Amino acid sequence: GAVVSQHPSWVICKSGTSVKIECRSLDFQATTMFWYRQFPKQSLMLMATSNEGSKATYEQGVEKDKFLINHASLTLSTLTVTSAHPEDSSFYICSAGPPNSNQPQHFGDGTRLSIL
Amino acid sequence: QKEVEQDPGPLSVPEGAIVSLNCTYSNSAFQYFMWYRQYSRKGPELLMYTYSSGNKEDGRFTAQVDKSSKYISLFIRDSQPSDSATYLCAMRSYNQGGKLIFGQGTELSVKP
């Protein structure tokens, strides 16, 4: 079964709305989670590393004020797309892996975000 | 030059064929190598996970890592239409804190 749960799976909303996406690790505590963005026919692009109890680390070119990340517990990270616009429409995916181990990352099922 | 190169395809094969998917990389610090399968509008699903060089087999899937050539492969035997998906290679070094570097993904279609 799934070890990483992501919700919602699909969101359609109007331009200017803020949208929150949740990522939960089900079988383990994750001190670090990762958020990716994927455009059609392209690979995953890492947006940020979510760190439990501290600020997220953003990749170059990713607006931290636009994509707010909160990792308040060891099993939950949230990504909030603030004041979303049509260009923010994309497929957002999170991943997590057991801490302090060499085990691989597992991915959520993704959230398809459509901004009208 | 990208850190990880993967032919995006598309690759089309008949049912039952052996499929070979490959990635090359430039960073010699990479030690952990993964293959993920991604169906349309779904998150990537872990297929194979290998540490350092060598082979690993799981059912119809075999992963190979050749660190001397900086080359990894995924073989799928007796391919099925349900194997039709995008296959992503990913890798990381020991001290990257879990941060993965992905290939572009190869789109595979297995025709009945």
Boltz contact constraints between the chains, C-beta under 6 A:
constraints:
  - contact:
      token1: [A, 32]
      token2: [B, 98]
      max_distance: 6.0
  - contact:
      token1: [A, 43]
      token2: [B, 102]
      max_distance: 6.0
  - contact:
      token1: [A, 43]
      token2: [B, 104]
      max_distance: 6.0
  - contact:
      token1: [A, 43]
      token2: [B, 105]
      max_distance: 6.0
  - contact:
      token1: [A, 44]
      token2: [B, 102]
      max_distance: 6.0
  - contact:
      token1: [A, 93]
      token2: [B, 43]
      max_distance: 6.0
  - contact:
      token1: [A, 97]
      token2: [B, 98]
      max_distance: 6.0
  - contact:
      token1: [A, 104]
      token2: [B, 34]
      max_distance: 6.0
  - contact:
      token1: [A, 104]
      token2: [B, 46]
      max_distance: 6.0
  - contact:
      token1: [A, 104]
      token2: [B, 49]
      max_distance: 6.0
  - contact:
      token1: [A, 107]
      token2: [B, 43]
      max_distance: 6.0
  - contact:
      token1: [A, 107]
      token2: [B, 44]
      max_distance: 6.0
  - contact:
      token1: [A, 108]
      token2: [B, 43]
      max_distance: 6.0
  - contact:
      token1: [A, 109]
      token2: [B, 42]
      max_distance: 6.0
  - contact:
      token1: [A, 109]
      token2: [B, 43]
      max_distance: 6.0
  - contact:
      token1: [A, 110]
      token2: [B, 43]
      max_distance: 6.0
